[in-house]
Amino acid sequence: MDKQNLDDFINIIITGDLNIHDSDFIKNCLSFCRENDTNILNIFTLIKEGIETHIKFMINEGENIKALVSNLINEWGLSINPYNIFDTEKQMKNANNYNDFLHENMIYNEITKEYENLELMIHSNNNILNKQIEDKIIDLIDNLDKSINAINGQIKSLKYNIFIIDPSYNYLLIDLSNIKIGKINTIFLNYILINNFIKKEYHYLICILESIIENISKTDYKLQTLKQKSINHY
């Protein structure tokens, strides 16, 4: 593929000049992420929203396109306006950024470092728990609880997005992807594929977050053991 900027790359997918299935799509997206300091989920979302806008424009500007969409709507026995085929009133939560995910990952790394420092403190104190160490244990347990709650909130939002991302009339969009007029079929195929890529990315993030919770829980267990040792000491 010739050298392009991100906007051009997104545009040729939106307009159907590039078929996602016939390209090195993920490789190109990752390259644009590095060049533009963005993330792949943001690119996916820009494509998804761009296709929705472009199709609505085509329906508005072309009576033949509007008639084709209307005919298929009737064939499915649906009572919807051609402009509502994407059912976009279902709003996704934080669909276009990694900010919360990156923040919680940073917090987890900081907590891990704090726990490692705590272990060094205990070791240097001959495994005797003094007041300073005990306060540090309590603070770390509190931070772990906050982190787990925040991550569980993220996972809940991601699972919600996976649940709602497919339009209510996805079967209609699949049918529209079979229309061999101009580039309509490619545009709808790209839309169906981009939704799937977004869902896959959400599942990937969920797996990472769940693994972080698993590691945090192990650290929390060790801290609770130390806390109990401190209580028994008195």
Phi and psi restraints in degrees (value plus and minus 20) as a CYANA .aco file:
   2 ASP   PHI     -81.9   -41.9
   2 ASP   PSI     136.8   176.8
   3 LYS   PHI     -81.1   -41.1
   3 LYS   PSI     107.6   147.6
   4 GLN   PHI    -155.9  -115.9
   4 GLN   PSI     139.6   179.6
   5 ASN   PHI    -112.0   -72.0
   5 ASN   PSI     151.5   191.5
   6 LEU   PHI     -82.4   -42.4
   6 LEU   PSI     -61.8   -21.8
   7 ASP   PHI     -81.0   -41.0
   7 ASP   PSI     -61.5   -21.5
   8 ASP   PHI     -85.3   -45.3
   8 ASP   PSI     -61.8   -21.8
   9 PHE   PHI     -80.7   -40.7
   9 PHE   PSI     -67.3   -27.3
  10 ILE   PHI     -83.0   -43.0
  10 ILE   PSI     -60.8   -20.8
  11 ASN   PHI     -85.4   -45.4
  11 ASN   PSI     -60.3   -20.3
  12 ILE   PHI     -91.0   -51.0
  12 ILE   PSI     -41.5    -1.5
  13 ILE   PHI     -97.7   -57.7
  13 ILE   PSI     -63.6   -23.6
  14 ILE   PHI     -79.7   -39.7
  14 ILE   PSI     -61.3   -21.3
  15 THR   PHI    -107.0   -67.0
  15 THR   PSI     -23.2    16.8
  16 GLY   PHI      63.6   103.6
  16 GLY   PSI     -11.1    28.9
  17 ASP   PHI     -94.6   -54.6
  17 ASP   PSI     -38.2     1.8
  18 LEU   PHI    -148.4  -108.4
  18 LEU   PSI     107.8   147.8
  19 ASN   PHI    -110.3   -70.3
  19 ASN   PSI      98.7   138.7
  20 ILE   PHI     -72.5   -32.5
  20 ILE   PSI     -61.3   -21.3
  21 HIS   PHI     -85.2   -45.2
  21 HIS   PSI     -47.7    -7.7
  22 ASP   PHI    -119.5   -79.5
  22 ASP   PSI      -2.9    37.1
  23 SER   PHI    -150.7  -110.7
  23 SER   PSI     148.4   188.4
  24 ASP   PHI    -102.4   -62.4
  24 ASP   PSI      42.2    82.2
  25 PHE   PHI     -79.2   -39.2
  25 PHE   PSI     -75.4   -35.4
  26 ILE   PHI     -83.3   -43.3
  26 ILE   PSI     -62.2   -22.2
  27 LYS   PHI     -78.6   -38.6
  27 LYS   PSI     -64.7   -24.7
  28 ASN   PHI     -85.8   -45.8
  28 ASN   PSI     -60.9   -20.9
  29 CYS   PHI     -81.9   -41.9
  29 CYS   PSI     -63.8   -23.8
  30 LEU   PHI     -83.9   -43.9
  30 LEU   PSI     -56.8   -16.8
  31 SER   PHI     -84.2   -44.2
  31 SER   PSI     -63.6   -23.6
  32 PHE   PHI     -87.4   -47.4
  32 PHE   PSI     -51.2   -11.2
  33 CYS   PHI     -80.8   -40.8
  33 CYS   PSI     -65.8   -25.8
  34 ARG   PHI     -86.1   -46.1
  34 ARG   PSI     -60.3   -20.3
  35 GLU   PHI     -94.1   -54.1
  35 GLU   PSI     -47.6    -7.6
  36 ASN   PHI    -134.3   -94.3
  36 ASN   PSI     -11.6    28.4
  37 ASP   PHI      31.0    71.0
  37 ASP   PSI      30.2    70.2
  38 THR   PHI    -149.7  -109.7
  38 THR   PSI    -193.1  -153.1
  39 ASN   PHI    -144.6  -104.6
  39 ASN   PSI     141.1   181.1
  40 ILE   PHI     -87.6   -47.6
  40 ILE   PSI     -51.6   -11.6
  41 LEU   PHI     -86.3   -46.3
  41 LEU   PSI     -54.4   -14.4
  42 ASN   PHI     -85.0   -45.0
  42 ASN   PSI     -62.6   -22.6
  43 ILE   PHI     -83.3   -43.3
  43 ILE   PSI     -65.8   -25.8
  44 PHE   PHI     -76.8   -36.8
  44 PHE   PSI     -64.0   -24.0
  45 THR   PHI     -88.4   -48.4
  45 THR   PSI     -58.2   -18.2
  46 LEU   PHI     -82.3   -42.3
  46 LEU   PSI     -58.6   -18.6
  47 ILE   PHI     -86.9   -46.9
  47 ILE   PSI     -66.3   -26.3
  48 LYS   PHI     -77.7   -37.7
  48 LYS   PSI     -71.6   -31.6
  49 GLU   PHI     -87.7   -47.7
  49 GLU   PSI     -54.6   -14.6
  50 GLY   PHI     -84.9   -44.9
  50 GLY   PSI     -61.0   -21.0
  51 ILE   PHI     -85.2   -45.2
  51 ILE   PSI     -61.8   -21.8
  52 GLU   PHI     -78.2   -38.2
  52 GLU   PSI     -65.1   -25.1
  53 THR   PHI     -86.2   -46.2
  53 THR   PSI     -62.3   -22.3
  54 HIS   PHI     -85.8   -45.8
  54 HIS   PSI     -62.8   -22.8
  55 ILE   PHI     -83.8   -43.8
  55 ILE   PSI     -62.0   -22.0
  56 LYS   PHI     -82.1   -42.1
  56 LYS   PSI     -57.2   -17.2
  57 PHE   PHI     -84.7   -44.7
  57 PHE   PSI     -63.4   -23.4
  58 MET   PHI     -82.0   -42.0
  58 MET   PSI     -61.2   -21.2
  59 ILE   PHI     -85.5   -45.5
  59 ILE   PSI     -58.5   -18.5
  60 ASN   PHI     -91.5   -51.5
  60 ASN   PSI     -56.7   -16.7
  61 GLU   PHI    -111.3   -71.3
  61 GLU   PSI     -42.0    -2.0
  62 GLY   PHI    -140.7  -100.7
  62 GLY   PSI      92.1   132.1
  63 GLU   PHI     -83.9   -43.9
  63 GLU   PSI     -52.7   -12.7
  64 ASN   PHI     -87.3   -47.3
  64 ASN   PSI     -59.2   -19.2
  65 ILE   PHI     -86.1   -46.1
  65 ILE   PSI     -64.3   -24.3
  66 LYS   PHI     -80.5   -40.5
  66 LYS   PSI     -60.3   -20.3
  67 ALA   PHI     -86.1   -46.1
  67 ALA   PSI     -60.0   -20.0
  68 LEU   PHI     -82.2   -42.2
  68 LEU   PSI     -65.9   -25.9
  69 VAL   PHI     -84.5   -44.5
  69 VAL   PSI     -63.1   -23.1
  70 SER   PHI     -82.5   -42.5
  70 SER   PSI     -60.1   -20.1
  71 ASN   PHI     -83.4   -43.4
  71 ASN   PSI     -62.3   -22.3
  72 LEU   PHI     -88.8   -48.8
  72 LEU   PSI     -55.1   -15.1
  73 ILE   PHI     -80.3   -40.3
  73 ILE   PSI     -63.9   -23.9
  74 ASN   PHI     -85.7   -45.7
  74 ASN   PSI     -58.3   -18.3
  75 GLU   PHI     -82.1   -42.1
  75 GLU   PSI     -52.4   -12.4
  76 TRP   PHI    -105.3   -65.3
  76 TRP   PSI     -23.3    16.7
  77 GLY   PHI      49.3    89.3
  77 GLY   PSI      11.4    51.4
  78 LEU   PHI    -116.1   -76.1
  78 LEU   PSI     132.0   172.0
  79 SER   PHI    -135.6   -95.6
  79 SER   PSI      46.7    86.7
  80 ILE   PHI    -150.3  -110.3
  80 ILE   PSI     137.6   177.6
  81 ASN   PHI     -98.9   -58.9
  81 ASN   PSI     122.1   162.1
  82 PRO   PHI     -73.9   -33.9
  82 PRO   PSI     -47.4    -7.4
  83 TYR   PHI     -95.0   -55.0
  83 TYR   PSI     -31.7     8.3
  84 ASN   PHI    -124.4   -84.4
  84 ASN   PSI      -3.5    36.5
  85 ILE   PHI     -85.9   -45.9
  85 ILE   PSI     -41.2    -1.2
  86 PHE   PHI    -110.5   -70.5
  86 PHE   PSI     -32.3     7.7
  87 ASP   PHI      33.5    73.5
  87 ASP   PSI      29.6    69.6
  88 THR   PHI    -101.4   -61.4
  88 THR   PSI     -16.1    23.9
  89 GLU   PHI     -89.9   -49.9
  89 GLU   PSI     -34.3     5.7
  90 LYS   PHI     -99.4   -59.4
  90 LYS   PSI      85.2   125.2
  91 GLN   PHI    -109.5   -69.5
  91 GLN   PSI     109.3   149.3
  92 MET   PHI    -101.3   -61.3
  92 MET   PSI     135.2   175.2
  93 LYS   PHI    -118.0   -78.0
  93 LYS   PSI     101.7   141.7
  94 ASN   PHI      28.9    68.9
  94 ASN   PSI      26.5    66.5
  95 ALA   PHI     -96.3   -56.3
  95 ALA   PSI     -39.0     1.0
  96 ASN   PHI    -134.0   -94.0
  96 ASN   PSI      -0.7    39.3
  97 ASN   PHI    -172.9  -132.9
  97 ASN   PSI     140.7   180.7
  98 TYR   PHI    -125.9   -85.9
  98 TYR   PSI     -10.1    29.9
  99 ASN   PHI     -75.0   -35.0
  99 ASN   PSI     -68.9   -28.9
 100 ASP   PHI     -84.2   -44.2
 100 ASP   PSI     -62.0   -22.0
 101 PHE   PHI     -81.6   -41.6
 101 PHE   PSI     -67.1   -27.1
 102 LEU   PHI     -84.4   -44.4
 102 LEU   PSI     -56.9   -16.9
 103 HIS   PHI     -83.2   -43.2
 103 HIS   PSI     -68.0   -28.0
 104 GLU   PHI     -87.9   -47.9
 104 GLU   PSI     -53.2   -13.2
 105 ASN   PHI     -85.9   -45.9
 105 ASN   PSI     -58.1   -18.1
 106 MET   PHI     -85.2   -45.2
 106 MET   PSI     -63.6   -23.6
 107 ILE   PHI     -80.1   -40.1
 107 ILE   PSI     -63.4   -23.4
 108 TYR   PHI     -79.9   -39.9
 108 TYR   PSI     -64.0   -24.0
 109 ASN   PHI     -83.6   -43.6
 109 ASN   PSI     -58.6   -18.6
 110 GLU   PHI     -85.7   -45.7
 110 GLU   PSI     -61.8   -21.8
 111 ILE   PHI     -84.2   -44.2
 111 ILE   PSI     -60.8   -20.8
 112 THR   PHI     -79.8   -39.8
 112 THR   PSI     -62.5   -22.5
 113 LYS   PHI     -85.2   -45.2
 113 LYS   PSI     -61.3   -21.3
 114 GLU   PHI     -82.0   -42.0
 114 GLU   PSI     -60.1   -20.1
 115 TYR   PHI     -86.4   -46.4
 115 TYR   PSI     -59.6   -19.6
 116 GLU   PHI     -83.1   -43.1
 116 GLU   PSI     -60.0   -20.0
 117 ASN   PHI     -85.7   -45.7
 117 ASN   PSI     -56.8   -16.8
 118 LEU   PHI     -82.9   -42.9
 118 LEU   PSI     -63.2   -23.2
 119 GLU   PHI     -80.8   -40.8
 119 GLU   PSI     -58.5   -18.5
 120 LEU   PHI     -85.4   -45.4
 120 LEU   PSI     -59.8   -19.8
 121 MET   PHI     -81.8   -41.8
 121 MET   PSI     -64.8   -24.8
 122 ILE   PHI     -84.2   -44.2
 122 ILE   PSI     -63.4   -23.4
 123 HIS   PHI     -83.3   -43.3
 123 HIS   PSI     -63.8   -23.8
 124 SER   PHI     -89.0   -49.0
 124 SER   PSI     -38.6     1.4
 125 ASN   PHI    -119.2   -79.2
 125 ASN   PSI      -0.5    39.5
 126 ASN   PHI      38.2    78.2
 126 ASN   PSI      17.5    57.5
 127 ASN   PHI      42.5    82.5
 127 ASN   PSI       0.5    40.5
 128 ILE   PHI    -118.3   -78.3
 128 ILE   PSI     108.3   148.3
 129 LEU   PHI    -109.7   -69.7
 129 LEU   PSI      91.4   131.4
 130 ASN   PHI    -117.0   -77.0
 130 ASN   PSI    -198.3  -158.3
 131 LYS   PHI     -81.6   -41.6
 131 LYS   PSI     -60.5   -20.5
 132 GLN   PHI     -81.4   -41.4
 132 GLN   PSI     -64.3   -24.3
 133 ILE   PHI     -86.6   -46.6
 133 ILE   PSI     -61.9   -21.9
 134 GLU   PHI     -82.6   -42.6
 134 GLU   PSI     -61.4   -21.4
 135 ASP   PHI     -84.0   -44.0
 135 ASP   PSI     -58.1   -18.1
 136 LYS   PHI     -85.2   -45.2
 136 LYS   PSI     -59.6   -19.6
 137 ILE   PHI     -81.0   -41.0
 137 ILE   PSI     -66.6   -26.6
 138 ILE   PHI     -83.8   -43.8
 138 ILE   PSI     -62.2   -22.2
 139 ASP   PHI     -83.0   -43.0
 139 ASP   PSI     -62.1   -22.1
 140 LEU   PHI     -86.0   -46.0
 140 LEU   PSI     -61.0   -21.0
 141 ILE   PHI     -80.7   -40.7
 141 ILE   PSI     -62.0   -22.0
 142 ASP   PHI     -83.5   -43.5
 142 ASP   PSI     -63.0   -23.0
 143 ASN   PHI     -85.3   -45.3
 143 ASN   PSI     -57.6   -17.6
 144 LEU   PHI     -83.5   -43.5
 144 LEU   PSI     -62.4   -22.4
 145 ASP   PHI     -81.3   -41.3
 145 ASP   PSI     -63.9   -23.9
 146 LYS   PHI     -83.7   -43.7
 146 LYS   PSI     -61.4   -21.4
 147 SER   PHI     -85.0   -45.0
 147 SER   PSI     -63.8   -23.8
 148 ILE   PHI     -81.6   -41.6
 148 ILE   PSI     -63.0   -23.0
 149 ASN   PHI     -82.8   -42.8
 149 ASN   PSI     -62.1   -22.1
 150 ALA   PHI     -85.9   -45.9
 150 ALA   PSI     -63.0   -23.0
 151 ILE   PHI     -86.5   -46.5
 151 ILE   PSI     -61.1   -21.1
 152 ASN   PHI     -80.4   -40.4
 152 ASN   PSI     -55.3   -15.3
 153 GLY   PHI     -84.9   -44.9
 153 GLY   PSI     -60.7   -20.7
 154 GLN   PHI     -83.6   -43.6
 154 GLN   PSI     -65.4   -25.4
 155 ILE   PHI     -80.5   -40.5
 155 ILE   PSI     -61.3   -21.3
 156 LYS   PHI     -80.2   -40.2
 156 LYS   PSI     -63.4   -23.4
 157 SER   PHI     -85.3   -45.3
 157 SER   PSI     -62.1   -22.1
 158 LEU   PHI     -84.5   -44.5
 158 LEU   PSI     -60.6   -20.6
 159 LYS   PHI     -86.5   -46.5
 159 LYS   PSI     -55.4   -15.4
 160 TYR   PHI     -83.1   -43.1
 160 TYR   PSI     -64.2   -24.2
 161 ASN   PHI     -82.1   -42.1
 161 ASN   PSI     -60.6   -20.6
 162 ILE   PHI     -81.7   -41.7
 162 ILE   PSI     -57.9   -17.9
 163 PHE   PHI     -87.4   -47.4
 163 PHE   PSI     -56.4   -16.4
 164 ILE   PHI    -122.7   -82.7
 164 ILE   PSI     -27.6    12.4
 165 ILE   PHI     -82.8   -42.8
 165 ILE   PSI     -57.0   -17.0
 166 ASP   PHI     -91.3   -51.3
 166 ASP   PSI     109.4   149.4
 167 PRO   PHI     -79.4   -39.4
 167 PRO   PSI     133.5   173.5
 168 SER   PHI     -80.6   -40.6
 168 SER   PSI     -46.5    -6.5
 169 TYR   PHI    -131.1   -91.1
 169 TYR   PSI      23.5    63.5
 170 ASN   PHI     -79.5   -39.5
 170 ASN   PSI     -55.7   -15.7
 171 TYR   PHI     -81.3   -41.3
 171 TYR   PSI     -53.6   -13.6
 172 LEU   PHI     -88.3   -48.3
 172 LEU   PSI     -61.0   -21.0
 173 LEU   PHI     -85.8   -45.8
 173 LEU   PSI     -56.7   -16.7
 174 ILE   PHI     -82.8   -42.8
 174 ILE   PSI     -61.4   -21.4
 175 ASP   PHI     -83.9   -43.9
 175 ASP   PSI     -61.2   -21.2
 176 LEU   PHI     -85.1   -45.1
 176 LEU   PSI     -46.4    -6.4
 177 SER   PHI     -91.6   -51.6
 177 SER   PSI     -27.5    12.5
 178 ASN   PHI    -114.9   -74.9
 178 ASN   PSI     -22.0    18.0
 179 ILE   PHI     -94.5   -54.5
 179 ILE   PSI      98.8   138.8
 180 LYS   PHI    -117.1   -77.1
 180 LYS   PSI      35.3    75.3
 181 ILE   PHI    -142.9  -102.9
 181 ILE   PSI     101.0   141.0
 182 GLY   PHI      39.0    79.0
 182 GLY   PSI    -151.9  -111.9
 183 LYS   PHI    -133.6   -93.6
 183 LYS   PSI      -0.6    39.4
 184 ILE   PHI     -80.3   -40.3
 184 ILE   PSI     -64.9   -24.9
 185 ASN   PHI     -83.4   -43.4
 185 ASN   PSI     -58.7   -18.7
 186 THR   PHI     -85.4   -45.4
 186 THR   PSI     -60.3   -20.3
 187 ILE   PHI     -82.1   -42.1
 187 ILE   PSI     -66.5   -26.5
 188 PHE   PHI     -89.7   -49.7
 188 PHE   PSI     -55.6   -15.6
 189 LEU   PHI     -83.2   -43.2
 189 LEU   PSI     -62.1   -22.1
 190 ASN   PHI     -80.2   -40.2
 190 ASN   PSI     -59.1   -19.1
 191 TYR   PHI     -86.0   -46.0
 191 TYR   PSI     -64.2   -24.2
 192 ILE   PHI     -83.0   -43.0
 192 ILE   PSI     -62.1   -22.1
 193 LEU   PHI     -87.7   -47.7
 193 LEU   PSI     -60.7   -20.7
 194 ILE   PHI     -86.7   -46.7
 194 ILE   PSI     -55.5   -15.5
 195 ASN   PHI     -81.1   -41.1
 195 ASN   PSI     -59.5   -19.5
 196 ASN   PHI     -88.6   -48.6
 196 ASN   PSI     -59.4   -19.4
 197 PHE   PHI     -83.2   -43.2
 197 PHE   PSI     -59.2   -19.2
 198 ILE   PHI     -83.5   -43.5
 198 ILE   PSI     -65.1   -25.1
 199 LYS   PHI     -80.7   -40.7
 199 LYS   PSI     -61.0   -21.0
 200 LYS   PHI     -82.5   -42.5
 200 LYS   PSI     -60.3   -20.3
 201 GLU   PHI     -86.4   -46.4
 201 GLU   PSI     -58.6   -18.6
 202 TYR   PHI     -81.3   -41.3
 202 TYR   PSI     -63.7   -23.7
 203 HIS   PHI     -82.0   -42.0
 203 HIS   PSI     -58.7   -18.7
 204 TYR   PHI     -82.5   -42.5
 204 TYR   PSI     -65.4   -25.4
 205 LEU   PHI     -83.5   -43.5
 205 LEU   PSI     -60.3   -20.3
 206 ILE   PHI     -80.9   -40.9
 206 ILE   PSI     -63.1   -23.1
 207 CYS   PHI     -81.1   -41.1
 207 CYS   PSI     -62.1   -22.1
 208 ILE   PHI     -84.8   -44.8
 208 ILE   PSI     -65.9   -25.9
 209 LEU   PHI     -83.8   -43.8
 209 LEU   PSI     -59.2   -19.2
 210 GLU   PHI     -85.9   -45.9
 210 GLU   PSI     -55.5   -15.5
 211 SER   PHI     -88.9   -48.9
 211 SER   PSI     -54.1   -14.1
 212 ILE   PHI     -85.3   -45.3
 212 ILE   PSI     -63.8   -23.8
 213 ILE   PHI     -80.7   -40.7
 213 ILE   PSI     -60.2   -20.2
 214 GLU   PHI     -81.2   -41.2
 214 GLU   PSI     -63.2   -23.2
 215 ASN   PHI     -88.8   -48.8
 215 ASN   PSI     -59.2   -19.2
 216 ILE   PHI     -82.9   -42.9
 216 ILE   PSI     -60.2   -20.2
 217 SER   PHI     -83.3   -43.3
 217 SER   PSI     -57.6   -17.6
 218 LYS   PHI     -85.3   -45.3
 218 LYS   PSI     -62.7   -22.7
 219 THR   PHI     -85.2   -45.2
 219 THR   PSI     -59.9   -19.9
 220 ASP   PHI     -82.0   -42.0
 220 ASP   PSI     -60.5   -20.5
 221 TYR   PHI     -80.6   -40.6
 221 TYR   PSI     -63.0   -23.0
 222 LYS   PHI     -84.3   -44.3
 222 LYS   PSI     -60.6   -20.6
 223 LEU   PHI     -88.2   -48.2
 223 LEU   PSI     -59.3   -19.3
 224 GLN   PHI     -83.4   -43.4
 224 GLN   PSI     -55.4   -15.4
 225 THR   PHI     -85.0   -45.0
 225 THR   PSI     -62.3   -22.3
 226 LEU   PHI     -86.2   -46.2
 226 LEU   PSI     -58.7   -18.7
 227 LYS   PHI     -82.6   -42.6
 227 LYS   PSI     -63.7   -23.7
 228 GLN   PHI     -84.8   -44.8
 228 GLN   PSI     -56.8   -16.8
 229 LYS   PHI     -82.8   -42.8
 229 LYS   PSI     -58.6   -18.6
 230 SER   PHI     -86.5   -46.5
 230 SER   PSI     -62.0   -22.0
 231 ILE   PHI     -83.0   -43.0
 231 ILE   PSI     -64.0   -24.0
 232 ASN   PHI     -87.2   -47.2
 232 ASN   PSI     -45.8    -5.8
 233 HIS   PHI     -82.5   -42.5
 233 HIS   PSI     -51.6   -11.6
